[in-house]
Amino acid sequence: HNVIITEINDIQMQASQITDDLEINSAGITRLTGNISANSITTDQLGTTEIEGTITTINEKIYNDYISLINASNLSGTNLTLNQPLQGNGQNLTLNFSETVQTSTITNTNDLTITGQQGIETENISAQGDIILTSDRFVRVRQGATASDSSILTTEGSNITITHGEPIFEVGSSQFNHSGTANKISNE
């Protein structure tokens, strides 16, 4: 059966396995810790979701509220949609999805790994460490990607690795046909 949690205060969920859909509605803080799995997960637009651990879905994962990482985290499943910014707080983040990853802004992670076999679309990403983007179809970064204290797609002591099977890697209005590890890529 589907699980719907509605609370005006904070919600804490630890190591859970839900065979159907999980919907979380909270104006406070929703904290997801440990290994949590569900058919799908959806959050409302109010409040903040704090993540620490591995969150796995068979189908969609849709976060409509702000996301904040408490510790290194792994999100995996079929599709991911982040409709609000994700604040990494210097933690490692791995997004591993068999189909599409669509995100708003992802900022201040340490290492950031994004895999979306059908494609990755994001507004803006930044990491203190490495950024690794892997897709069989396309990688589209609308505004920019930054590793370390550098400009768009420049690395200084970090790596940006981009792997895609077909047509394009885009940053803003520029397109690059690139696969591999780069010391410097920019849209200048």
Summary of the structure (lengths in Angstrom):
residues: 188
radius of gyration: 16.3
end to end distance: 52.3
largest distance: 52.3
contacts: 669
relative contact order: 0.10
helix: 0%
strand: 66%
